[in-house]
Every structure is written in C-alpha cells, then in structure tokens.
C-alpha cells in the first residue's frame, strides 16, 4: 500500500470528498486507512472497572485507500504515489505529479 501512517491525504471520492486529514492508521491487509477527524462514529461502551459509568466513545472508521490521494504541496495539490529504486539499492516513494520528486 502506498499510503502510510502520518501522511496527509485528501478524500477524492464519496460523501467525504474534499476533506484533508492525517492518516491515523493504515490497514494494508484490507486496503483501508483511518483518517483523523474524518468518518468518526460513536459507539456505546459497557461499564467496566476502568470506566464505571460506561457511555459513548468516538471511533475512527476506515475508508478505502482508493478514495484518498496524497497531498504534496500545501492543501490543494494531490498526487499519485510511485516507487523507484535509487543507485544505492534503497526503495523510495515518489510523487508522480511533481515529476518523480521524492516523498519524505
């Protein structure tokens, strides 16, 4: 999966289109990502010793990685992500829209 944790991404499809957020968690096995403050739902929590009252908590739900694009310059420009192998043998991610510029 080309989108990693802590990347800044923009949602490009679906009901959340246009939102810009940080990736909280990536799930490569299922091809999904959880974004900070996007697609947050409330879940009921049973009372426990740690939380004697119970109540509700907010949970980040994952969206498909195909619905997000990596933000490369500020908050407007997005890019597809590719990989190249350098001369020393290390593999790095590159932004296709910037002419294969390396992503930090």
LONU-883031 format. One line per 2 residues: number of its first residue (from 1); their letters; for each residue z, y, x of N, C-alpha, C, O. Coordinates in nm, 4 decimals, decimal comma. Atoms other than C-alpha are relative to their C-alpha. Example, Ala and Ser with C-alpha at 12.3 -4.5 7.8 and 13.67 -1.06 7.14 Angstrom:
BEGIN
1 = as = 0,0000 -0,1190 0,0890 0,7800 -0,4500 1,2300 0,0000 0,1200 0,0900 0,0665 0,1181 0,1936; -0,0060 -0,1190 -0,0820 0,7140 -0,1060 1,3670 0,0730 0,1090 -0,0770 0,0899 0,2198 -0,0261
***
This chain:
BEGIN
1 = xx = 0,0000 -0,1180 0,0849 0,0000 0,0000 0,0000 0,0000 0,1236 0,0890 0,0719 0,1290 0,1888; 0,0199 -0,1154 -0,0870 -0,1000 0,3374 0,1400 0,0957 0,1152 -0,0274 0,1043 0,2080 0,0530
3 = xx = -0,1004 -0,1014 0,0308 0,1675 0,5499 -0,0288 0,1356 -0,0563 0,0405 0,1707 -0,1682 0,0031; -0,1290 0,0453 -0,0530 0,5078 0,5261 0,1410 0,1141 0,0820 -0,0597 0,0918 0,1832 -0,1263
5 = xx = -0,1193 -0,0717 0,0430 0,8630 0,6345 0,0633 0,0058 0,1351 0,0711 -0,0332 0,1452 0,1874; -0,0138 -0,1386 -0,0469 0,9306 1,0119 0,1130 -0,1317 0,0755 0,0086 -0,1314 0,1894 0,0555
7 = xx = 0,1261 -0,0741 0,0083 0,5602 1,1051 0,0709 0,0066 0,0934 -0,1207 0,0747 0,0646 -0,2191; 0,0143 -0,0897 0,1133 0,4810 1,4000 -0,1544 -0,1328 -0,0357 -0,0668 -0,2374 -0,0360 -0,0020
9 = xx = 0,1192 0,0427 0,0724 0,2341 1,2915 -0,4235 -0,0171 0,0812 -0,1275 0,0766 0,1444 -0,1762; 0,0319 -0,0655 0,1262 0,0637 1,4350 -0,7298 -0,0517 -0,1055 -0,0960 -0,1346 -0,1885 -0,0585
11 = xx = 0,0458 0,0950 0,1016 0,0146 1,2371 -1,0517 -0,1369 0,0475 -0,0491 -0,1510 0,1613 -0,0937; 0,1364 -0,0387 0,0341 -0,3593 1,2361 -1,1267 -0,0506 -0,0642 -0,1295 -0,1638 -0,0378 -0,1702
13 = xx = 0,0432 0,0637 0,1242 -0,3724 1,0247 -1,4457 0,1211 -0,0289 -0,0879 0,2330 -0,0453 -0,0393; -0,1049 0,0365 0,0946 -0,1714 0,9535 -1,7585 0,0717 0,1196 -0,0587 0,0306 0,2338 -0,0386
15 = xx = -0,0725 -0,1061 0,0706 0,0797 1,1528 -1,9602 0,0734 0,0941 0,0949 0,1099 0,2048 0,0553; -0,0723 -0,0824 -0,0973 0,2475 1,2878 -1,6448 -0,0940 0,0731 0,0943 -0,0497 0,1235 0,1975
17 = xx = 0,1030 -0,0579 -0,0860 -0,0780 1,4261 -1,4970 0,0361 0,1429 0,0404 0,0753 0,2250 -0,0425; -0,0265 -0,1336 -0,0528 -0,0296 1,7297 -1,2739 0,1353 0,0166 0,0656 0,1567 0,1144 0,1372
19 = xx = -0,1332 -0,0096 -0,0597 0,3306 1,6636 -1,1707 -0,0058 -0,0314 0,1495 -0,0754 -0,1233 0,1925; -0,0093 0,0227 -0,1441 0,4087 1,6878 -0,7990 0,1434 -0,0422 0,0288 0,2375 0,0239 -0,0151
21 = xx = -0,1341 0,0520 -0,0247 0,7038 1,4835 -0,6716 0,0034 -0,0806 0,1293 -0,0996 -0,1155 0,1869; -0,0244 0,0804 -0,1195 0,8538 1,2944 -0,3799 0,0176 -0,1456 -0,0423 0,0761 -0,1740 -0,1468
23 = xx = -0,0139 0,1429 0,0287 0,8345 0,9145 -0,3694 0,1422 -0,0427 0,0378 0,1812 -0,0349 0,1543; -0,1368 0,0456 -0,0217 1,1899 0,7812 -0,4091 0,0007 -0,1421 0,0538 0,0757 -0,1749 0,1457
25 = xx = 0,0059 0,1400 -0,0410 1,0997 0,4148 -0,3734 -0,1404 -0,0525 -0,0245 -0,2036 -0,0198 -0,1250; 0,1305 0,0637 0,0144 0,7809 0,2170 -0,3195 0,0198 -0,1500 -0,0193 0,1043 -0,2118 0,0456
27 = xx = -0,0057 0,1430 0,0292 0,7277 -0,1330 -0,4578 -0,1352 -0,0628 0,0333 -0,2191 -0,0773 -0,0556; 0,1308 0,0521 -0,0396 0,4382 -0,2860 -0,2571 -0,0393 -0,1302 -0,0701 -0,1581 -0,1548 -0,0911
29 = xx = 0,0314 0,1281 0,0630 0,4628 -0,6263 -0,4260 -0,0650 0,0189 -0,1368 -0,1519 -0,0591 -0,1759; 0,0545 -0,0246 0,1330 0,3854 -0,4791 -0,7686 -0,0985 0,1162 -0,0025 -0,1631 0,1396 -0,1046
31 = xx = 0,0924 -0,1126 -0,0065 0,1816 -0,1764 -0,6535 0,0472 0,1196 -0,0807 -0,0335 0,1878 -0,1439; -0,0568 -0,1107 0,0768 0,4142 0,0796 -0,8094 0,0866 0,0882 0,0890 0,1323 0,0459 0,1953
33 = xx = -0,0870 -0,0938 -0,0703 0,6098 0,3861 -0,6956 0,0893 0,0698 -0,1018 0,0481 0,0953 -0,2150; -0,0923 -0,0771 0,0819 0,9154 0,5637 -0,8374 0,0043 0,1408 0,0571 0,0231 0,1587 0,1774
35 = xx = 0,0060 -0,1386 -0,0436 0,8960 0,9441 -0,8235 0,1245 0,0760 -0,0427 0,1806 0,0507 -0,1493; -0,1211 -0,0770 0,0239 1,1842 1,1902 -0,8062 -0,0208 0,0969 -0,1169 -0,1064 0,1851 -0,1102
37 = xx = 0,0051 -0,0891 0,1150 1,2361 1,3598 -1,1442 -0,1167 -0,0234 -0,0940 -0,1346 0,0526 -0,1892; 0,1156 0,0296 0,0848 0,9237 1,2036 -1,2988 0,0201 -0,1380 -0,0618 0,0583 -0,2330 0,0065
39 = xx = -0,0125 0,1262 0,0722 0,9300 0,9298 -1,5640 0,1427 -0,0534 0,0056 0,1649 -0,1716 0,0318; -0,1409 0,0367 -0,0002 1,3105 0,9285 -1,5832 0,0406 -0,0345 -0,1431 0,0131 0,0410 -0,2363
41 = xx = -0,0459 0,0423 0,1318 1,4626 0,7371 -1,8743 0,1513 -0,0181 0,0030 0,2117 -0,0276 0,1098; -0,1450 0,0194 0,0093 1,8187 0,6951 -1,9978 0,0288 -0,1434 -0,0406 -0,0375 -0,1994 -0,1279
43 = xx = -0,0434 0,1367 0,0298 1,9905 0,3567 -2,0035 0,1482 0,0011 -0,0346 0,2266 0,0757 0,0242; -0,1402 0,0130 0,0349 2,3159 0,2610 -2,1693 0,0696 -0,0923 0,0996 0,0137 -0,1932 0,1427
45 = xx = -0,0765 0,0752 -0,0983 2,5854 0,1301 -1,9357 0,1282 -0,0499 -0,0653 0,2013 0,0268 -0,1280; -0,1234 0,0564 0,0534 2,8635 -0,1062 -2,0390 0,1190 0,0483 0,0823 0,1040 0,0769 0,2011
47 = xx = -0,1191 -0,0350 -0,0778 3,2185 -0,0135 -1,9397 0,0310 -0,1061 0,1061 0,0153 -0,2258 0,0821; -0,0374 0,0901 -0,1085 3,3307 -0,1645 -1,6088 0,1200 0,0606 0,0716 0,1683 0,1670 0,0328
49 = xx = -0,1131 -0,0542 -0,0745 3,6117 -0,1162 -1,3594 -0,0381 0,1285 0,0721 0,0427 0,2208 0,0825; 0,0438 -0,1216 -0,0679 3,4071 0,1398 -1,1698 -0,0282 0,1139 -0,0975 -0,0094 0,2309 -0,0640
51 = xx = 0,0328 -0,0990 0,1019 3,3014 0,3187 -1,4886 0,0665 -0,0418 -0,1314 0,0008 -0,1003 -0,2175; -0,0734 0,0515 0,1156 3,5716 0,2548 -1,7522 -0,0509 0,0501 -0,1355 -0,0345 -0,0191 -0,2359
53 = xx = 0,0485 -0,0535 0,1267 3,4118 0,4750 -2,0192 -0,1386 -0,0520 -0,0373 -0,1755 -0,0513 -0,1548; 0,1366 0,0397 0,0293 3,0592 0,3380 -1,9862 -0,0853 0,1243 -0,0177 -0,0667 0,2227 0,0540
55 = xx = 0,0812 -0,1187 0,0276 2,7992 0,5781 -2,1259 -0,1467 -0,0232 0,0317 -0,1981 -0,1342 0,0175; 0,1418 0,0093 -0,0324 2,4435 0,6531 -2,0182 -0,0235 0,0447 0,1438 0,0531 0,1234 0,1993
57 = xx = 0,0396 -0,0454 -0,1327 2,2727 0,6912 -1,6826 -0,1521 0,0142 0,0019 -0,2227 -0,0519 -0,0742; 0,1432 -0,0217 -0,0106 1,9281 0,8145 -1,5817 -0,0579 -0,0909 0,1082 -0,0009 -0,1041 0,2165
59 = xx = 0,0633 0,0950 -0,0899 1,6932 0,5661 -1,4140 -0,1449 0,0430 0,0231 -0,2160 0,0766 -0,0716; 0,1400 -0,0276 -0,0325 1,3649 0,6354 -1,2318 -0,0813 -0,1251 -0,0292 -0,0527 -0,2316 0,0255
61 = xx = 0,0873 0,1138 0,0240 1,0951 0,4080 -1,3708 -0,1281 0,0182 0,0804 -0,1745 0,1305 0,1006; 0,1149 -0,0031 -0,0895 0,7967 0,3202 -1,1563 -0,1294 0,0194 -0,0776 -0,1427 -0,0243 -0,1919
63 = xx = 0,1350 -0,0106 0,0543 0,4356 0,4180 -1,2222 -0,0962 -0,0616 0,1011 -0,0633 -0,0766 0,2187; 0,0966 0,0676 -0,0857 0,1254 0,2538 -1,0822 -0,0486 0,0929 0,1112 -0,0691 0,2123 0,0895
65 = xx = 0,0390 -0,0786 -0,1167 0,0198 0,3690 -0,7360 -0,1415 0,0561 -0,0152 -0,1760 0,1541 0,0507; 0,1355 -0,0500 0,0204 -0,3397 0,4143 -0,8575 -0,0013 0,1320 -0,0769 -0,1037 0,2002 -0,0805
67 = xx = -0,0085 -0,1241 0,0765 -0,2211 0,7067 -1,0718 0,0508 0,1175 0,0821 0,0666 0,2272 0,0285; -0,0485 -0,1092 -0,0838 -0,0957 0,9130 -0,7764 -0,0920 0,0189 0,1203 -0,1595 -0,0739 0,1648
69 = xx = 0,0778 -0,0312 -0,1201 -0,2659 1,0876 -0,4842 0,0903 0,0768 0,0948 0,1748 0,1548 0,0510; -0,0810 -0,0640 -0,1024 -0,1120 1,2069 -0,1586 -0,0343 0,1484 0,0091 -0,1518 0,1850 0,0132
71 = xx = 0,0194 -0,1440 -0,0167 -0,0628 1,5851 -0,1296 -0,0033 0,0287 0,1493 0,0880 -0,0096 0,2224; 0,0160 -0,0214 -0,1430 -0,1881 1,7029 0,2082 0,0238 0,1442 0,0437 0,0784 0,1658 0,1518
73 = xx = -0,0205 -0,1404 -0,0370 -0,1824 2,0862 0,2096 0,0682 0,0731 -0,1137 0,0049 0,1021 -0,2152; -0,0721 -0,0719 0,1045 0,0861 2,2615 0,0064 0,0179 -0,0836 -0,1248 0,0604 -0,1989 -0,1176
75 = xx = -0,0183 0,0714 0,1253 0,0893 2,1654 -0,3603 -0,1310 -0,0187 -0,0755 -0,1297 -0,0684 -0,1881; 0,1257 0,0073 0,0742 -0,2806 2,1779 -0,4511 -0,0924 -0,1117 0,0475 -0,1424 -0,1890 -0,0343
77 = xx = 0,1018 0,0909 -0,0536 -0,4978 1,9659 -0,2217 0,0541 -0,1427 0,0095 0,1596 -0,1666 0,0683; -0,0366 0,1409 -0,0096 -0,4807 1,5887 -0,2612 -0,1078 -0,0733 0,0791 -0,2184 -0,0225 0,0976
79 = xx = 0,0938 0,0755 -0,0817 -0,6492 1,3217 -0,0549 0,0215 -0,1487 -0,0180 0,1308 -0,1946 -0,0511; -0,0129 0,1442 -0,0113 -0,7230 0,9543 -0,0387 0,0544 -0,0300 0,1385 0,0431 0,0518 0,2298
81 = xx = -0,0628 0,0369 -0,1261 -0,5471 0,7706 0,2412 -0,0751 -0,1175 0,0604 -0,1077 -0,2142 -0,0084; 0,0635 0,1089 -0,0721 -0,7128 0,5542 0,5044 0,0815 -0,0322 0,1239 0,1829 0,0322 0,1507
83 = xx = -0,0674 0,0347 -0,1244 -0,6075 0,3888 0,8274 -0,1024 -0,0109 0,1118 -0,2158 -0,0535 0,0902; 0,0834 0,0190 -0,1182 -0,7516 0,3980 1,1771 0,0873 -0,0570 0,1110 0,2095 -0,0419 0,1101
85 = xx = -0,0719 0,0547 -0,1147 -0,6568 0,2212 1,4975 -0,0318 0,0888 0,1200 -0,1484 0,1087 0,1539; 0,0174 -0,0872 -0,1162 -0,6024 0,4501 1,7974 -0,0382 -0,0820 0,1232 -0,0399 -0,2050 0,1202
87 = xx = 0,0376 0,0641 -0,1264 -0,7083 0,3749 2,1544 0,1108 -0,0894 0,0544 0,0842 -0,1952 0,1114; -0,1123 0,0782 -0,0531 -0,3583 0,2518 2,2432 0,0389 -0,1168 -0,0905 0,1343 -0,1886 -0,0604
89 = xx = -0,0240 0,1150 0,0858 -0,3680 -0,0001 1,9563 0,0913 0,0262 -0,1181 0,1151 -0,0648 -0,1975; -0,0871 -0,0301 0,1128 -0,1369 0,1788 1,7105 -0,0842 0,0352 -0,1227 -0,1894 0,0982 -0,1119
91 = xx = 0,0692 -0,0258 0,1253 -0,2421 0,1981 1,3473 0,0662 0,1207 -0,0668 0,1885 0,1237 -0,0801; -0,0539 -0,1203 0,0630 -0,2009 0,5387 1,1751 -0,0709 0,0263 -0,1317 -0,1856 -0,0139 -0,1511
93 = xx = 0,0591 -0,0406 0,1271 -0,2610 0,6738 0,8255 -0,0721 0,1333 0,0196 -0,0256 0,2193 0,0944; 0,0772 -0,1234 -0,0098 -0,5238 0,9470 0,7874 -0,0369 0,0491 -0,1389 -0,0511 -0,0299 -0,2322
95 = xx = 0,0425 -0,0625 0,1255 -0,6188 1,1917 0,5100 -0,1515 0,0122 0,0014 -0,2073 0,0808 0,0871; 0,1453 0,0004 0,0059 -0,9827 1,1378 0,4118 -0,0564 0,1395 -0,0313 -0,1622 0,1754 0,0203
97 = xx = 0,0496 -0,1317 0,0398 -1,0204 1,4875 0,2576 0,0021 0,1007 0,1152 -0,0705 0,2000 0,1113; -0,0096 -0,0914 -0,1132 -0,9282 1,6556 0,5860 -0,0780 -0,0513 0,1201 -0,0515 -0,0095 0,2328
99 = xx = 0,0802 0,0516 -0,1082 -1,1810 1,4639 0,7930 0,0766 -0,0935 0,0924 0,0684 -0,0815 0,2146; -0,0787 0,0994 -0,0744 -0,9516 1,1782 0,9011 0,1079 0,0624 0,0868 0,1295 0,0201 0,2004
101 = xx = -0,1134 -0,0614 -0,0700 -0,6623 1,4032 1,0037 0,1219 -0,0901 -0,0172 0,1471 -0,1417 -0,1260; -0,1144 0,0895 0,0011 -0,3507 1,2053 1,0933 0,1112 0,0521 -0,0899 0,1406 0,1717 -0,0911
103 = xx = -0,1143 -0,0325 0,0860 -0,0638 1,1991 0,8423 0,1264 -0,0331 0,0752 0,1391 -0,1420 0,1312; -0,1252 0,0263 -0,0714 0,2834 1,2344 0,9908 0,0928 -0,0864 -0,0789 0,2025 -0,1177 -0,0325
***
